[in-house]
């Protein structure tokens, strides 16, 4: 009895230490699979808890963590997925993720991050998915992403980034999806995207680009989807998409105030399937646009000039299953009529059976 009482006293005395040790589930959290998954969702935490090196997933969403200090995750060397959304994080210190050499997923969405110190992402050599959307980031230091040599998706949308400078993406050579929607980007320096020439998806919509960044885009080789919607861009220049034209399938140019395409704007574009140019000020389509591959086309909200310059569009409409909404604004005799129903093209040269045959798909 005496021995039992002594043992019970020792257990009671050491209980708090055992509960707080990395080999046990932190008291406000829920753990699964022998600590493989540690869920501390909305647990009232003010700092990073200590967890086991065996843990693979740590969910800290909806806690008030403030800043991420250096080495705060240092003992969690087995982590693969780290969830830090909605944690009121304002600053990421240098070496904040030091030791997380196996981390693949890092979610930092919807915080208040405005500062990422040099070396913030040190050691994240296996990181593949990084979500920084919905923060207050206004500057990206040169080489900030350089440790992430395996980065595949980078979400930076809904921030306050004003420009992209040379070297900002250095090291991230395998990046394939780059989301920069809803920022304040008014400048992309020539060479800023050279380090990520293998981008397949590039979202730049809802920014402040007033001219097409030819010097920055010309090194991109395999872009499949490009969104430039809601940038105040008046013209698309010659050869805008040439460097990746064989691969580009989806292009979004809607709601830009776009007035015209240079005649060679679509030179080299041979695989385009989806084109969105609604709600602009475009009157004609350029001669370089090959409509024969198009399977999704939006044209509404433009003042189309129903003259022979638009005859190729009408021919495509005659042979396509699509019936996109496009209304003539000129000449006055055709104003208000659908392009597909207008008689303005009946006398245009080249409207022959042979010409139409070549457009079927």
BELUR-V249227 format. One record per pair of residues at least 12 apart in sequence whose C-alpha atoms are under 8 Angstrom apart, sorted by the first residue. I is the first residue (numbers start at 1). J is the second residue. Records with the same first field share a line. If there is no record, write none. Layout:
# BELUR-V249227
I->J ; J
This chain:
# BELUR-V249227
20->50
21->50 ; 51
22->50 ; 51 ; 52 ; 53
23->51 ; 52
24->51 ; 52
25->38 ; 51
26->49 ; 50 ; 51
28->40 ; 43 ; 44
29->41 ; 43
35->52 ; 54 ; 55
36->54 ; 55 ; 56 ; 57
37->55 ; 56 ; 57 ; 58
38->55 ; 57 ; 58 ; 59
39->58 ; 59 ; 60
40->58 ; 59 ; 60 ; 61
41->59 ; 60 ; 61 ; 62 ; 63
42->60 ; 61 ; 62 ; 63
43->62 ; 63
44->63 ; 64
45->63 ; 64 ; 65
46->63 ; 64 ; 65 ; 66
47->64 ; 65
48->65 ; 72 ; 73
50->75
51->75 ; 76
52->75 ; 76
53->75 ; 76 ; 77 ; 78 ; 79
54->76 ; 77 ; 78 ; 79
55->76 ; 78 ; 79
56->78 ; 79 ; 80 ; 81
57->79 ; 80 ; 81 ; 82
58->79 ; 81 ; 82 ; 83
59->82 ; 83 ; 84
60->82 ; 83 ; 84 ; 85 ; 87
61->83 ; 84 ; 85 ; 86 ; 87
62->84 ; 85 ; 86 ; 87
63->86 ; 87 ; 88
64->87 ; 88 ; 89
65->87 ; 88 ; 89
66->87 ; 88 ; 89 ; 90 ; 91
67->89 ; 90 ; 91 ; 92 ; 93
68->89 ; 91 ; 92 ; 93 ; 96
69->92 ; 93 ; 94 ; 95 ; 96
70->93 ; 94 ; 95 ; 96 ; 97 ; 98
71->95 ; 96 ; 97 ; 98 ; 99
72->96 ; 97 ; 98
73->96 ; 97 ; 98 ; 99 ; 100
74->97 ; 98 ; 99 ; 100
75->99
76->99 ; 100
77->99 ; 100 ; 101 ; 102
78->100 ; 102 ; 103
79->100 ; 102 ; 103
80->102 ; 103 ; 104 ; 105
81->103 ; 104 ; 105 ; 106
82->103 ; 105 ; 106 ; 107
83->106 ; 107 ; 108
84->106 ; 107 ; 108 ; 109
85->107 ; 108 ; 109 ; 110 ; 111
86->108 ; 109 ; 110 ; 111
87->110 ; 111
88->111 ; 112 ; 113
89->111 ; 112 ; 113
90->111 ; 112 ; 113 ; 114 ; 115
91->112 ; 113 ; 114 ; 115 ; 116 ; 117
92->113 ; 115 ; 116 ; 117 ; 120
93->116 ; 117 ; 118 ; 119 ; 120
94->116 ; 117 ; 118 ; 119 ; 120 ; 121 ; 122
95->119 ; 120 ; 121 ; 122 ; 123
96->120 ; 121 ; 122
97->120 ; 121 ; 122 ; 123 ; 124
98->121 ; 122 ; 123 ; 124
99->123
100->123 ; 124
101->123 ; 124 ; 125 ; 126
102->124 ; 125 ; 126 ; 127
103->124 ; 126 ; 127
104->126 ; 127 ; 128 ; 129
105->127 ; 128 ; 129 ; 130
106->127 ; 129 ; 130 ; 131
107->130 ; 131 ; 132
108->130 ; 131 ; 132 ; 133
109->131 ; 132 ; 133 ; 134 ; 135
110->132 ; 133 ; 134 ; 135
111->134 ; 135 ; 136
112->134 ; 135 ; 136
113->135 ; 136 ; 137
114->135 ; 136 ; 137 ; 138
115->137
118->141 ; 144
119->144
120->144
121->144 ; 145 ; 147 ; 148
122->147
123->147
124->147 ; 148
125->147 ; 148 ; 149 ; 150
126->148 ; 149 ; 150 ; 151
127->148 ; 149 ; 150 ; 151
128->148 ; 150 ; 151 ; 152 ; 153
129->151 ; 152 ; 153 ; 154
130->151 ; 153 ; 154 ; 155
131->154 ; 155 ; 156
132->154 ; 155 ; 156 ; 157
133->155 ; 156 ; 157 ; 158 ; 159
134->156 ; 157 ; 158 ; 159
135->158 ; 159
136->159 ; 160
137->159 ; 160 ; 161
138->159 ; 160 ; 161 ; 162
139->161 ; 162
140->161 ; 164 ; 168
141->168
142->165 ; 166 ; 167 ; 168 ; 169 ; 170
143->167 ; 168 ; 169 ; 170 ; 171
144->168 ; 169
145->168 ; 169 ; 170 ; 171 ; 172
146->169 ; 170 ; 171 ; 172
147->171 ; 172
148->171 ; 172
149->171 ; 172 ; 173 ; 174
150->172 ; 173 ; 174 ; 175
151->172 ; 173 ; 174 ; 175
152->174 ; 175 ; 176 ; 177
153->175 ; 176 ; 177 ; 178
154->175 ; 177 ; 178 ; 179
155->178 ; 179 ; 180
156->178 ; 179 ; 180 ; 181
157->179 ; 180 ; 181 ; 182 ; 183
158->180 ; 181 ; 182 ; 183
159->182 ; 183 ; 184
160->182 ; 183 ; 184 ; 185
161->183 ; 184 ; 185
162->183 ; 184 ; 185 ; 186 ; 187
163->184 ; 185 ; 186 ; 187 ; 188 ; 189
164->185 ; 187 ; 188 ; 189 ; 192
165->188 ; 189 ; 191 ; 192
166->189 ; 190 ; 191 ; 192 ; 193
167->191 ; 192 ; 195
168->192
169->192 ; 193 ; 195 ; 196
170->195 ; 196
171->195
172->195 ; 196
173->195 ; 196 ; 197 ; 198
174->196 ; 198
175->196 ; 198 ; 199
176->196 ; 198 ; 199 ; 200 ; 201
177->199 ; 200 ; 201 ; 202
178->199 ; 201 ; 202 ; 203
179->201 ; 202 ; 203 ; 204
180->202 ; 203 ; 204 ; 205
181->203 ; 204 ; 205 ; 206 ; 207
182->204 ; 205 ; 206 ; 207
183->206 ; 207
184->206 ; 207 ; 208
185->207 ; 208 ; 209
186->207 ; 208 ; 209 ; 210
187->209 ; 213
188->213 ; 216
189->213 ; 215 ; 216
190->213 ; 214 ; 215 ; 216
191->215 ; 216 ; 219
192->216
193->216 ; 217 ; 219 ; 220
194->216 ; 219 ; 220
196->220
197->219 ; 220 ; 221 ; 222
198->220 ; 221 ; 222 ; 223
199->220 ; 221 ; 222 ; 223
200->222 ; 223 ; 224 ; 225
201->223 ; 224 ; 225 ; 226
202->223 ; 225 ; 226 ; 227
203->225 ; 226 ; 227 ; 228
204->226 ; 227 ; 228 ; 229
205->227 ; 228 ; 229 ; 230 ; 231
206->228 ; 229 ; 230 ; 231
207->230 ; 231
208->231 ; 232
209->231 ; 232 ; 233
210->231 ; 232 ; 233 ; 234
211->232 ; 233 ; 234 ; 235 ; 236
212->233 ; 235 ; 236 ; 237 ; 240
214->240
217->240 ; 241 ; 243
218->240 ; 241 ; 242 ; 243
219->243
220->243 ; 244
221->243 ; 244
222->243 ; 244 ; 245 ; 246 ; 247 ; 248
223->244 ; 245 ; 247 ; 248
224->244 ; 247 ; 248 ; 249 ; 250
225->248 ; 249 ; 250 ; 251
226->248 ; 250 ; 251 ; 252
227->251 ; 252 ; 253
228->251 ; 252 ; 253 ; 254
229->252 ; 253 ; 254 ; 255 ; 256
230->253 ; 254 ; 255 ; 256
231->255 ; 256
232->256 ; 257 ; 258
233->256 ; 257 ; 258
234->256 ; 257 ; 258 ; 259 ; 260
235->258 ; 259 ; 260 ; 261 ; 262
236->260 ; 261 ; 262 ; 265
237->261 ; 262 ; 264 ; 265
238->261 ; 262 ; 263 ; 264 ; 265 ; 266 ; 267
239->264 ; 265 ; 266 ; 267 ; 268
240->265 ; 266 ; 267
241->265 ; 266 ; 267 ; 268 ; 269
242->266 ; 267 ; 268 ; 269
243->268
244->269
245->266 ; 267 ; 268 ; 269 ; 270 ; 271
246->268 ; 269 ; 270 ; 271
247->269 ; 270 ; 271 ; 272
248->269 ; 270 ; 271 ; 272
249->271 ; 272 ; 273 ; 274
250->272 ; 273 ; 274 ; 275
251->272 ; 274 ; 275 ; 276
252->275 ; 276 ; 277
253->275 ; 276 ; 277 ; 278
254->276 ; 277 ; 278 ; 279 ; 280
255->277 ; 278 ; 279 ; 280
256->279 ; 280
257->279 ; 280 ; 281
258->280 ; 281 ; 282
259->280 ; 281 ; 282 ; 283
260->281 ; 282 ; 283 ; 284 ; 285
261->282 ; 284 ; 285 ; 286
262->286
263->286 ; 287 ; 288
264->286 ; 287 ; 288
265->286 ; 288 ; 289
266->286 ; 288 ; 289 ; 290
267->288 ; 289
269->289 ; 290
270->290 ; 293
271->293
272->293 ; 294
273->293 ; 294 ; 295 ; 296
274->294 ; 295 ; 296 ; 297
275->294 ; 296 ; 297 ; 298
276->296 ; 297 ; 298 ; 299
277->297 ; 298 ; 299 ; 300
278->298 ; 299 ; 300 ; 301 ; 302
279->299 ; 300 ; 301 ; 302
280->301 ; 302
281->301 ; 302 ; 303
282->302 ; 303 ; 304
283->302 ; 303 ; 304 ; 305
284->304 ; 305 ; 309 ; 310
285->309 ; 310 ; 313
291->313 ; 316 ; 359
292->316 ; 359 ; 360 ; 361
293->361
295->322
296->322
297->322 ; 324
298->324 ; 325
299->324 ; 325 ; 326
300->324 ; 325 ; 326 ; 327
301->326 ; 327
302->326 ; 327
303->327 ; 328 ; 329 ; 330
304->326 ; 327 ; 328 ; 329 ; 330
305->328 ; 329 ; 330 ; 331
306->328 ; 329 ; 330 ; 331 ; 334 ; 339 ; 342 ; 344 ; 345
307->330 ; 331 ; 344 ; 345
308->344 ; 345 ; 348 ; 349
311->345 ; 348
314->339 ; 340 ; 345
315->351 ; 356
316->356 ; 359
317->340
318->340
319->356 ; 359 ; 360
320->360
323->340
325->338
326->338 ; 339 ; 340
327->339
